Amino acid sequence: MNEKLILKRKKILESLGGIPEPVIENKEWLYLLEEETRNSILIEGYFLDEEELEQVLAGNKPLSKSQEEAIKYFKTAKFIYGLAYENYKSKEFLFGIPLIRQINKELGFNGKFRKGKIKIAGAKFEPPENYIEDWLKIFIDYVYSINENFFNNLSISHAFFEEIHPFIDGNGRTGRIILNYILISNGYPLVIIKGADRNKQIYYKGLEEIDLQLSKLFTKYKNTLPDKEEVLAKLKEAKSKILKNLILEGLRESLDRLIISKHEEKGEELKPVSKLLQNLGYSPESTRQLIKRGKIIAVKIKNTWYSTENLVRMLLKGRSI
């Protein structure tokens, strides 16, 4: 996915008023938050289908471990993304150790930094054993500097947090909420990292790609105070391809949903993209390629892509994408 396509989508959304406030009364935000909840806990082995999650959120008493984890994640994400939205509106980014601890605590863990050795399943390196708070201070400094080459550095920051692995448990969920906190603070919608096996493996490969570039730091400073300038320099050299593309693809889906929702609010009708483009002389194969390459803003509903006539004409005529 081309970064320029995401930046252009963001400009289109901003021209329509920007991201809406992340409240459950907004149906698109509710959909995104529910999907993120289901997928984020699915990455860690907790499965809920859409109907079950909706029933649990409606107030039915949690019965299973998956339901309990879903409610904690949903409520935590909703609260934290509300804070991020205030950052976006005020153009002031607030981020630090108290927030990181609170996210972990709200998810049902103790919010205390671990001490000593810990092993990440499947990882080809060992996280630092001590000086966890010092590592996190470097992480926070790096987050404050990621605006240049934003999507690459955002991906690096997410992997770096997971490599530090500051808590005994809940690091994955905490890290994914932090990822979206940064995105929303910068005027983007949340990204859904899908939890199905194939998608999860791509996500893990994306993390591993970055692990391989940073692992020497964790070996060198396994039990000693990390050198801030050396670590920051290495982070700025690191490159992400797999994870960055995964984030961009997820952002495309979220941005498209919000943009189309704004057009629906103006009274525009959703129609199958195939019919809209057929009327403009495009073949079925050309239509598939335009959608695949992200040239068309559309949402997929029951295996069919939909958009609005005005949006499609604007994009193709003006070549905005």
N, C-alpha and C positions, 0 to 999 in steps of 0.2 A: 504494500500500500504506500503510495506516494504521500509524503508529508504535506506537500502543497495542496492536495485534495482536502486534507483535514483543516488546514489553515483557511482555505476558501470557504469550506462549510461553516467554520466558526464565524467568519465575516458575515455570511448570509444569516446565521442565527442572531448575531449581534444587530444586524439591520432590522430584525424582527423583534428586538427587545432584549436579546441575550437569553441566557439560561433562566428558566423560571425558578422560583423558590422551591427547594426540595421538600414539599409537604405532601402528605398522602392524599390531600384533596385534589392534587394535580394527577390525573390518571396516568400520564406518561411517566412522571417521576415514580409513582407507585409501582408501575410495571417494571421499570428499571431496577428499583430497589428490591422488589420481590425476586426478580431474576438474579440479581447479584447475590442476594442472600442464599438462594437455592444452590447456585453454582459455587460460591465460595466455601460453603460447608461440604458440598459434594467433593471438592478437591481433597478433603480430609476424611471422606468416607461416610458422610451423613447424607442420606437420600430422602428428599421429600418431593412429591410431584406438585404441580401448580395448585390443584384443587385442595390438597391436604394443607399446603401452606396457607391458603386463603382462609380455610376453616380455623386453623390455629390462630391466625392474626385477628379473626373475628371475635375471639374471646373464649373459645373452647379451651378447657384445661389441658395443658400439655400432658401427653401420656408417654411418649417415647423420648429417648435421648436425642434423636434427630430433631424432634419438635422443640425441645428445650433449647438446643443449640441454635435453631433457626430464629426463635423469638429473641434470644440474647443478641444475635448478630443483627437482626433487623432493627431492634431498638437502639443499639449502639451506633450503627451506621446512620440511621435517621438523625440522631442527635449530633453526631460529629459532622455530618454533611451540612447540617444547619449552621454550624460554626463556620465551616468552609465558605458557605454562601455569604455570610457576613463579611468574611475576608474579601471576597470578590466584589461585593457592593461598596465596601469602604476603601478598596484598593490598598489594604494593609494586611500583609501576610504574617500571621502569628503562629509560631510553631516551636515546641520545646519538649523537654523531658517530662514535665507534668502531664502534658497532653498524651504523650506516648504511653505513660503509665496508666492514665485513666482509660484509654481505649482498651488496654489489656484487662484492666479490672472490670470494666463494664461487660466485657465478653464472658466474664465468669471466672477469671483467673485472679491471682493475687496482686498483679501489678508490680511485683518485686523482682529486681534483677537477679539473675542466677549467679551462683558462685561455683567455680571449678569447671571441670570437664563436662562436655555434653557432645553427643554425636547426632548428626542429622542423617536420617535414613537416606541412603543412596548417594550422599554427597561424597566427593572425592577430596575433601579437605576437612580439617577440624577447626571449628570456630575458636576464637580466643577464649582462654580459660579465666582470665581476670581482667581488671580495668574496664569492665563493661560500660560504665558510665562515661569513661573517657572516649571509648569507641563511639558511643552514641552522640557525644558532643561533636565529634568529627563528622558523623552522619548528618547532624543538624546543620552544621556549617556548610556542608556540601549541598544540602537541599536548598539553602538560601542562595546558592550560586548557580542553580540549574537552568535559569532562563535562557542562557545562550546554548544553542543546540538542545533545545528543551526536551524533545522526545527521547533522544539518546541518553541524556543525563537523567531524565526521569526513570528510565529503565535501569540504568546503573544504580541509582539510589535505592530502588526497590530490591534489587539483588543484594546490595551491600547491607541493607537492614536484615535481610534473611540470613546473610552470612554471619553477621554479628550474633544473631539468635539470642537476643538479650534476656528472654524469659524462659522459664522452665517449660512452659506450654503456651499455645495460642499465638506463636510468632507469625504463622502464615496468615491467619485472619487479621491480626493486628497490622501486619505489613500491607495487606491489600486495602484495608480501610485507610491507612496512611496514604497509599498511592492515590486513591480517589479524593482524599482530602486535598492533596496537592493539585489535582486536576480541577476540582470544583473551585478552589481558591483562585485559579487562573482562568476561570470563565469557561471551562469545559464541563460537559456532563460526566457522570461516572462511567467507568469502563467495566464491562462484565468479562472476567476471565473465566471461560467456560470450564466446567468440571468433569465433563464426560471424558472417558479414558484417552481418546485420541488427542483431544484438546489439552488435557492435563499433561500428557507426555511432551507436547510442544512447549507448554509453559515450563516444565522442568528442564527441557533442553535449553530454553532461553536463559534460565537461571545458571545452568551449568556453563554455558558459553561465557558468561561474565565471571563465574567462579574461577575458571581456568586463568583468567587475566589477573585476578586479585589474590589467588591462593598463597603466593609467596609472602604477601604481607602478613597473613595470619600465621604462617610458619615462623616468620622472623620475630613477630611480636606476640607469640603464643602466651607467654607468661610475663611479658614486660610491657611497660608503658609505651603505647604506640607514638611514633613521631608524627605529629599532626601534619606538618608540611609535606612530608614524604607520602603519607597516605592520600592527602588531597591531590597531590601531583599525579599519583597513580590512578586515582579515580577519574581525573580529567583526561587521562590518556586512554581510558577504557572505551571500547566500542561495543554497542549492542546491535545485533541484526534481528535475531529470532524474537526476543522479547519485545523489542521496539515495534516490530511488525505486528505482533499479537495485540499490543496496545492500540496501535493505529487502526487495525481492523475492528476492534471493539468500539473505538471512538466513532468510527464511521457509522456503525449501526445505531449508536446512541444519538449522535448528532442528527442522523436522518429521521429518526423517530420524532425528535423535538421540532425539527424544521417543518416536517409534514404536519405535525399537530398544530403548529402556528398557522399554516395555510388552511387547515380544516376550520380553525376558529374564525377565519375570515369568510367562511361559507363555501370554500372550494370542495368539490366532491372527489373522493378517492376513486380512481379507475385503474384497471390493469395496465401496467406499463406496456405490455405487448400490443394492446389495442391503441394506446396513445401513440406509440412509435410507428405502428402500421399505418395509421392515418397520416403520418409525416413521411411515409415512403421507406421506412427501415424494414429490413428483412428480419425474420426471427433470429438468425445467427448474429446479425449486427446488434440486435437488442440484447442478446445474452452477453455479448462482449462488452457493450457499454455498461451494463450492470456489473459485470465481473470486475471491470477496471475502475469502478467507482465514479463513472462519468454521469451517472443518473442518481439522483436522490430518491430513494424508494424504501418502502418497508415490505417485509415478507409476511403475508397472512395466509396460513394454510397452503403453503407451497406456491403461492402466486405473489408476484411483485406488484405493488401498487404505488401510484404517485398521483399528482394532480396535473391537469392539463396546463395550467399557467406555469407551474414549476418546471415541467418538462420543456415547454416552449422557451421559457426564459433561459434555461441552462443550455439548450442546443443552439438557440439563436445567438445568445450573447457569449456562448462558450465560457460561462463563469466557472465551469469545473474542468 
